[in-house]
Amino acid sequence: MRQSYRAKQSRKARINREKEERKNFKKMGKGDSPHFPKVPERESRVKEEKDYEDVVSGRNAVLELLKSDKDINKLYVERGEKHGSINEIIAKANEKKVVIVEVSKQKLDSMAEFHQGVVAVVPPFNYCEPEDILDYAKEKGEDPFIIILDGIEDVHNLGAIIRTAETAGCHGVIIPKRRTVTVNSTVSKVSAGATSYVKVARVNNLNETIRMLKDNGLWVIGTDGEAEKYYYEQDFKGPIAIVIGSEGYGMGRLTKENVDLLVKIPMNGKITSLNASVSAGIVIYEAVKQRN
């Protein structure tokens, strides 16, 4: 059936409109299209995610971050009435001229868990080299006291161990790049801000690093449930590195072969293992007791 003149004209007009819309779409870009309205907040958020890769959340962690010399790109605080330590955080941030932005609780929820009304946007965590830890001990005129973590996979354990290392006066913590968690916002929060003060080195090859430490005069002492000597029978004075194994499997085979000595924690109950951060705390503070 032949189309009427009116139908042909209508079809032609529709095609011309579609061509014009496509032309305008190319000129405006997707963000300006009537089908894809501009969302300035989304564009800003994408830019921010490119510029900054991590956050620190929670009042204690953020306050310690502000007290340290670490960079803070922006501070987000929950909109509304302010109570308690949040006022100290805001005052400290103003003192350091950190940009403060008030946002809704929903916005903070999308940035971090358990934020307690405050989130700091920071550059990626600045790992150091093992040699930096040795230099730091030398600057302080002290025998190196280092913690090596072999395969810690739980962020809460890593945060708790870094916190213990800081309170014990350890010069640094060494973690491998593979088979372990990294320092992130949860680790910073669990550490109660200790990540702002403790030097953390992240290495490609843990066993090469152990050999380097031994070449620099450190005794490397591993913790293992099958060791013959109890931890309190070991001399922890002098330059040392203490190795803590993973939560489920302990130290790797090569690591165990490379350490100088092995010690164990007595187990008198039906459960034959401890949480990695608890084991670390027990052995680290035995060393503190002997070294003081």
Secondary structure, 3 states (H helix, E strand, C coil): CCCCHHHHHHHHHHHHHHHHHHHHHHHHCHHHCCCCCCCHHHHHHHHHHHHCCEEEECHHHHHHHHHCCCCCCEEEEECCCCCCHHHHHHHHHHHCCCCEEEECHHHHHHHCCCCCCEEEEECCCCCECHHHHHHHHHHCCCCCEEEEEECCCCHHHHHHHHHHHHHHCCCEEEEECCCCCCCCHHHHHHCCCHHHCCCEEEECCHHHHHHHHHHCCCEEEEECCCCCEEHHHCCCCCCEEEEEEECCCECCHHHHHHCCEEEECCCCCCCCCCCHHHHHHHHHHHHHHHHC
